[in-house]
Structure formats: structure tokens, C-alpha cells
Amino acid sequence: MSGIKSLIRESKKIKSDLVATTVRMPKELQLVIEDLAEYLSISKQDVMLKLIEEGVKVAEEAIVEDEVVDDGVSRFHVLNTNKKNDLNDHKEMLDKGIAAAFYDPWKFNIDRIQKNDTVFLYENGVGIVAYGKSTGETLRKDRYGDKDECHYQKLQDFVVLKSPVSASEIKKILDRNVVFLRTMSGMPDGQKVLAAISLNK
């Protein structure tokens, strides 16, 4: 129960950028949520938000992608811009034309990117929003006071797309399911996405 309390306290810090949605649930589950809210002296909204966030984390960890995963030799990569965790990371990647990841083990994804690989930047809920060619040189910098916890590469010929390529569009282009929840995934058939982007310029 102490773990839930700390999780709920965290949710109180995040009050901006909330959107309304409707969820129908069994009455028994609603009663449990009401009891939790009463016990913790917080709103049902805070309880449900944190339970959903924790459920999403579990789902992300449990997903077994039916796509070809990064085998270390793919020349195309899809990098999630980390928007859901830190909007500043997302903005910096687009403003500076870089591919970045943070902390162990995620930061080491950047180290696998070779010179002239194509990196697509993917924004959660939007799609591929930018792309560029990697330099192959991994740079490091501090992150919120933690030494060298950001690994990044500069992207050459960097393009921010006027019209992002949505997840559903990517699925149609590649004719397969694609999961974008990982920090970085290989996309061996990424040339098809690049060709589709070029046609729509």
C-alpha cells in the first residue's frame, strides 16, 4: 500500500495536459477505486490515473513485438522522442536535429547507430515527425546533474516533416504491425517509409 501512496503523490505533480475520457468498468472495480480514494484521502481521478499509468508500464514491458527487432545491422531506426516522459527531450531533438536517449540501458541504443544510418524520430500519438542521417559519432552530456546520462548523435540532412507519418500510415506502407513503445527499434524495411515521405514532400 505504501507503494501506491507514493505513486499517487507523484500523480499530483502532473496536472497539466490532462484530457478527458470515459471508461466503463464493472461496479465492483469502481467500488475498489472509491475505497482506495477514501483510504488515501485523494480523488478517484488520481487513483485511476496512476493505476492506468502503472498498467501501461506493465503492458509496454510485456509486449512481444511481431516485427523484426533491431539486430544491430539495420540501416534504419525508429527512435521514440520520449515526449511522454519529458517534453523538453522531444523539443530538443527536433530543435537541434539530434537522436538522444537517456540512462542505462536506453542510452546505449544510440551507440548502436552507425554512420549514414537513417533515424526516424517518432512522437507518441503523432507518428514520425522528423528524420536524418547519423554521423556515427556518439556524444555524451550530463542530464539533470547526472554525468554522461544522455547519449546522442547529430543528424545530418535533418528534416522536420510538415505532415507527420502516423502509426496507421506506417503500418500500411510496411504491410505489417509496428510497435513504437520501445526507445529504439530497427526498421529493416525503412526504405519504404523513406520513399513514401519523399513522394509526399
C-alpha positions in Angstrom: 0.0 0.0 0.0 2.9 2.4 0.7 3.9 1.9 -3.0 0.5 3.0 -4.1 0.7 6.1 -1.8 3.9 7.2 -3.3 2.6 6.6 -6.9 -0.4 8.7 -6.1 1.6 11.5 -4.7 3.6 11.6 -7.9 0.4 12.0 -10.0 -0.5 15.1 -8.1 2.6 16.8 -9.6 1.2 16.2 -13.2 -1.9 18.3 -13.5 -1.3 19.9 -16.9 -2.0 18.5 -20.3 -4.8 16.2 -19.0 -7.5 15.1 -21.4 -11.0 13.8 -20.5 -12.0 10.3 -21.5 -14.8 7.9 -20.5 -14.2 4.4 -19.2 -17.0 1.9 -18.4 -16.0 -0.6 -15.7 -17.5 -3.3 -13.5 -19.3 -1.9 -10.4 -17.0 -4.0 -8.2 -13.9 -2.3 -9.6 -15.4 1.1 -9.2 -16.1 0.3 -5.5 -12.4 -0.7 -5.0 -11.3 2.5 -6.6 -13.6 4.5 -4.3 -12.3 2.6 -1.3 -8.7 3.4 -2.3 -9.5 7.0 -2.8 -11.1 7.2 0.6 -8.3 5.4 2.3 -5.6 7.6 0.7 -7.7 10.8 1.1 -7.3 11.6 -2.6 -9.7 11.9 -5.6 -10.9 8.9 -7.7 -9.3 10.7 -10.6 -5.8 10.5 -9.0 -6.3 6.8 -8.2 -7.5 5.9 -11.7 -4.8 7.9 -13.4 -2.0 6.3 -11.5 -3.4 2.8 -11.9 -3.7 3.3 -15.7 -0.1 4.7 -15.8 1.2 1.6 -14.0 -0.8 -0.7 -16.2 0.7 1.0 -19.3 4.2 0.4 -18.0 3.4 -3.3 -17.4 1.9 -3.6 -20.9 5.0 -1.9 -22.5 7.3 -4.4 -20.8 5.2 -7.4 -21.7 4.7 -6.6 -25.4 6.4 -9.0 -27.7 6.8 -7.2 -31.0 5.8 -9.2 -34.1 8.1 -7.0 -36.2 11.7 -7.6 -36.9 13.6 -6.2 -33.9 16.9 -4.3 -34.1 19.6 -6.9 -34.9 22.4 -4.4 -34.8 22.8 -4.2 -38.6 19.6 -2.4 -39.7 20.4 0.8 -41.6 17.0 2.3 -40.5 16.0 3.0 -36.9 12.9 4.4 -35.2 13.6 6.4 -32.1 10.9 7.4 -29.7 11.4 11.1 -28.7 10.5 10.4 -25.1 7.7 13.0 -25.1 5.6 11.2 -22.6 8.4 11.3 -20.1 9.9 14.7 -20.8 8.6 17.2 -23.3 12.0 19.0 -23.2 13.7 16.0 -24.6 11.3 15.9 -27.5 11.7 19.6 -28.3 15.5 19.4 -28.1 15.7 16.6 -30.6 13.6 18.5 -33.1 15.2 21.9 -32.5 18.8 20.6 -32.6 18.4 17.7 -35.1 19.7 15.1 -32.7 18.8 11.5 -31.8 19.1 11.1 -28.0 18.4 8.5 -25.3 18.8 8.7 -21.5 20.1 6.5 -18.7 21.1 2.8 -18.6 20.1 0.7 -20.6 18.3 3.0 -23.0 21.1 5.4 -23.7 23.2 2.6 -25.2 20.7 2.4 -28.1 22.4 5.5 -29.5 25.8 3.7 -29.5 24.5 1.1 -32.0 23.7 3.7 -34.7 26.3 3.6 -37.5 27.4 6.3 -39.8 24.8 7.2 -42.5 22.1 5.2 -40.9 18.6 6.8 -41.2 17.0 7.7 -37.9 13.3 8.4 -37.9 12.1 10.4 -34.8 8.7 9.1 -33.6 6.4 11.3 -31.4 3.9 9.4 -29.3 0.4 9.7 -30.7 1.5 11.7 -33.7 3.9 9.5 -35.8 7.2 10.0 -37.5 7.8 13.7 -37.3 11.4 14.1 -38.5 14.4 12.1 -39.8 18.1 12.4 -40.7 21.3 10.6 -41.4 23.5 9.7 -38.4 27.1 10.8 -38.1 28.1 7.5 -36.3 29.7 9.5 -33.5 28.0 9.1 -30.1 28.3 12.2 -27.9 27.6 12.4 -24.2 26.4 15.0 -21.9 25.0 15.3 -18.3 21.3 15.0 -17.7 19.8 16.9 -14.7 23.1 16.7 -13.0 23.8 13.0 -13.7 27.1 12.7 -15.6 27.0 11.4 -19.2 23.5 10.0 -18.8 22.5 11.4 -22.2 23.9 9.7 -25.3 23.2 11.4 -28.6 24.2 11.7 -32.2 23.8 14.7 -34.5 21.6 14.0 -37.6 22.7 15.3 -40.9 20.3 16.4 -43.7 17.8 16.7 -40.9 14.2 17.2 -42.0 11.2 18.1 -39.8 8.1 16.9 -41.6 5.3 19.3 -42.3 2.9 16.3 -42.2 3.9 13.6 -39.8 3.5 9.9 -40.9 1.1 8.3 -38.5 1.4 4.9 -37.0 -1.5 3.6 -39.1 0.1 5.0 -42.3 3.4 3.3 -41.4 1.5 0.0 -40.9 0.0 0.4 -44.4 3.3 1.3 -46.0 5.1 -1.7 -44.5 2.1 -4.1 -44.6 2.9 -5.3 -41.1 2.2 -4.4 -37.5 4.6 -1.9 -35.9 5.0 -1.1 -32.2 6.6 2.2 -31.3 6.8 1.8 -27.5 10.5 0.8 -27.3 13.1 3.6 -27.1 14.6 2.4 -30.4 13.7 -0.3 -32.9 15.3 -1.4 -36.1 13.3 -1.0 -39.2 14.9 -3.1 -41.9 12.3 -2.1 -44.4 12.6 1.6 -43.6 13.4 2.4 -47.2 9.7 2.0 -48.0 8.9 4.7 -45.4 11.6 7.0 -46.7 10.3 6.6 -50.2 6.7 7.4 -49.1 8.0 10.5 -47.3 9.9 11.6 -50.4 6.8 11.2 -52.5 4.7 13.4 -50.2 7.2 16.3 -50.0 
